[in-house]
Amino acid sequence: MHERVTSPQPAKPTTIGFEFVRALAAELSAGNVDIPSFPDVAVRVRRVLADSKSSMDQVTRVVGSEPALAARLVRMANSAALNRSGRVITELRTAINRIGYNLVRSASIAFALAQIRNANTLAGLEHHLEELWQRSTRVAAFSYVLARSCSRVNPDEALLAGMMHGIGKLYVLTRATAHPELFADGATLEGIITDWHAAIGRAIVENWEFSEEMARAVGSQDDHGRIEPDGAADLSDVIAVALVLAAHSADEAALERAIEDVPATKRLGLDAAKTDTVLRGCADEVAALRSALAG
């Protein structure tokens, strides 16, 4: 269990909120990170891709066991954002070969989030889950284009990190359904999510055996004052700036102010003018990537 999940105390917690957070910390410390209503196929995809001994045939069989996910991957492989050659493919195995395992992971997470929005067991959370879905696809798309155009970070890993950045929020929300009193006091639930989602997200990313760099990026996403030695921008920088773009891209004045407050923009070589250029230049690509993730 990551230290930041077990050690910090939320500011002035209510009794209900404190007990809820303590229960979450105990679950995560024990390695229990199952997410209610998370589609089984997404879990199996994660596991088969985590096994270095898995063959392409095994991966294809697991993905192919869920026709909706398989169809999503084929459409993604043929999307304007990812099909640079323009050659249309119809076979799942070829689609997986074209987009690579990181994008298969991203597609399975996107599929899972889309399915969770309609889960009967999470009734009452529709607004929260829809907002998380929309934000995750925006952040993922911006992460991809920032990694490709402003850094040496692997764009596919950046896309996956963008899809995973909100997994801590999802974990809190799905656990909160057993505590309806938290919804009666919306401020308590929002406070828990704000204070804990990044550390919980990091613990989940680590438990799911994704890269340490991705775990750092998810865990430090709200640390806008993060100071790093001079050098090349990393995945944490990409995610931090993608979050800013996702939140403020429609408000030029707010975006300009936000950029000044996030040191990662400088490590990516961005100022207000270049950010505007990047936004204009990547608008179609961001839209195409979000469409691909939506399936």
N, C-alpha and C positions, 0 to 999 in steps of 0.2 A: 504494500500500500504506500502510495506516495506521501511524503511527509506533509505536503501542504494540504492534504485532505484531512489528516488526523489531528494536526496541531492547532491551526488558527481557530479563534473563537469569533463568530459573527458579532458585529457590534450590537449590543443591547438586544439579545435574542429573546423572543417570547418563549414561554415554557414549551408550548406546542412546537414552535419552530426549532428549538434547541433539541428536543427529543427526536424530532424527525431527522435532523442533520446527524445526530449521533447514531441513529439507526442506519442511515446511508453510509456513514463512515465504517461502521461495523461490517456491513455487507461487502463493501469494496475491499476492506482489509482482509476479508476471508476469500477474496477472489470471486465473489458472487456478482457478476456483472450482466446477468441475463436481463434483457429488456422486454417487459410484457408486450405481447402482440407483435414483436419483431418477427417477421416472416422466417420460417424455418429454412427456406432456401438461401436467404442472405447469410444465415449462420453457417450453413454448409459450404457456401462459396468462400466465406472467410477462412474456414478451416482447411479446405482443400488447397487454397492458394498459399496458406501459411506453411504447408508441408512441402519441403523442398523435393521430396520424392514423388510428388504427384505428377502424373503425365498429362499431356494435352488431352488425351482421350478421357481421363478421369475428370478434368476440369469441364470439358464439353458435356459429359454425361450429367454432372451436377447442375450446371447451368440449364441444360436442356430439359431437366426434370420439371422446370417451371416455364411453361410455354410463353407466358407474358414477359418474363425476364429475358428469355431467349430472343423473343421478337424485338424487345427493346435494344438488345445488344446489336442485332443485325441492323436496325434502323440507325443506331448510333454510328456504327461502322460506315454506313452510307451517307451520313449527314454532311452538310456543307462544311461544317467545322473540322471534321476529322477525315474526310475522304478527299485528300488532295489530288489523287490521281483521276478522280471522276469515274473510276471503274466500279460498277455496281456489283455487289456480291449478295448471294442468297444463303450460303451455308454458314451455320453457326461457328463451326471450327475455324473457317476462314476469317469470320468476323473477329473472333477472339485473337487470332494471329495478327490481324491488322491493328487493333486498338491496344493490345497488350494487357497484362494482368492488372496494372494499377487502374486502368480505366474500367476493367471488369469489376474491380472492387468498388469504384465510384458508382458504376451503374447499379450494382446490387444495393448499395446504401441508398441511392436515390429511389430505387424501387421499393425498398423497405419503408422509407419515410412516406412515400406516396400511399402505400398500403395502410400504414398505421393511422393515417388521417381518417380512415373510414372504419377503424376498429370499434366494435360495439362496446368493448370493455373500457374504452377511453372516451365515452360519451361525456360531453361537457368541456372537453379539451380542444374541440374543433378549431376554435380561433387561434389558440396557442400553437397547435400543430401545423395549421396552414401557414401561419407567420414563420414558423421555423423552417418549413419546406421552402417557402419563397426566398427566405434569407439565405438558406444553405445553397440553393442553386445559384443565386447571385454571387455570393462569396466565392463559390467554386469556379464560376466562369471568369470572374475578375482575377482570381488567383492564377488561373491558367494563362491568361493573356499577359499579366504582369511578369510571371516567371519567364515566359517566352520572349517578351519584348524588352524587359528591363533588368534581367538577371541571368545567371547561369544555372539557376535552380531548374530541376527537371519539371517541365510543365505538367506531366501526367501525375507526378506525386503532389504537385501543388493543387491540382484539381481535386484529388482525393482528400488532401488535408482540408480544403475548403468545404467539402461535403461533410467531413467529420468534425468541423469546428464546433458544431452545436450539439454534439452527442451527449455532452454533460447536461444540457438543458432538457434533452429528451429523457434522459435517465431520471432527472428530478421530477419531471411532469408525470411520467408513467408511475413512479412510486407515490406521487401525491394523491392518486385516485383513491388510495386506501385511507386517506386522511381528509375527508370532506371539510373539516374545520379550517383547513388551510385555504380553501377557496372562499370561505366566508370572510376571511381576512386577506384580501388580495395583496395587500402591501407586504404581509409576511412571506407569502409564496414568492413574490417578485424579489424580495430582499434575499431570500435563500438562493434563488437562481442567480442573481447578480453576484453574490459573494462566493458561490461555490462551483458554478458550472464549469469554469476553466480547469480547476484542479481535478474535479471529477472526470471531466473529459480527458485529461491527461492520463488519469489512472485507467480509464477504459481503453484508450489507445495503446497503452503499455500492455494491458492484459490481453488485448487482441493481437499482440506481437507485430504491430506496425513499427516503422522505423523510429529510433530515438529522436531523430530530427523532427519528425511529425509530432511526436509526443511533446517536445519542447514548444513547437509552434502552437499547438492547441492549448497547452498549459499557460503560455505567456501572452495569449491573444489580447488580454485586457491591460497588459503592462506597457502602456504607451511610452513610459519613461525609460524603458529598457535601454541600457547603455552597453554597447558592444564595441570591441576594439575596431579600429579602422580596418576595412577590408571589404571583400565581396559581400553583397547582400545575401542573406540566407532565407530559408523557408519561413522562419518566424517573421522576417521583414515583409515577405510577400503576403502572408496572411494578415498581418497588421494593417497593411495598406489596402488590401482587398476589402477588409471590413469597413474602412473609411469610405472607399468608393461605393460599396454597396449601400451604405447608410446615407450618403450625401450626394450621390451623382446627379440627382435631379435639382439640387440647390447649389448654384455656383458659389454664392457668398459663404454658405455654411461649409462647403467643401474646401474653399480656400483657407478658412479659419482652422478647420480640422487638420489640414495638411501641415500647418505650422506647428501643431501640437504633437505630431507624431514623427520622432526622429527617423523612423524607418524609411520615410519618404526620401530623405536625403541620401540614405545608403542605396536606394534604388535610382538615384540621380533625378528625382522628380522635384519640380517646383510647380507653382500654379500654372504657368504657361505650358510646360511639358505635360502635366497631368491632363490639361484640357486637350492637348494634341492626342494623347494616348486614348482618352475617352472617346473622342470623335473617330479616331482611326480604328478602334476595336469594337465600336457599337454593334456592327453586324455580326462580328465573331462572338461577342458575348451573347447576343440574342440566339445565334445558332447553337452555341454550347448549351444554353439553358433549355432550348427546345429539345436537344439531343438527350439531356438528362431527364427531361419530362417524359420521354418516350413517345 
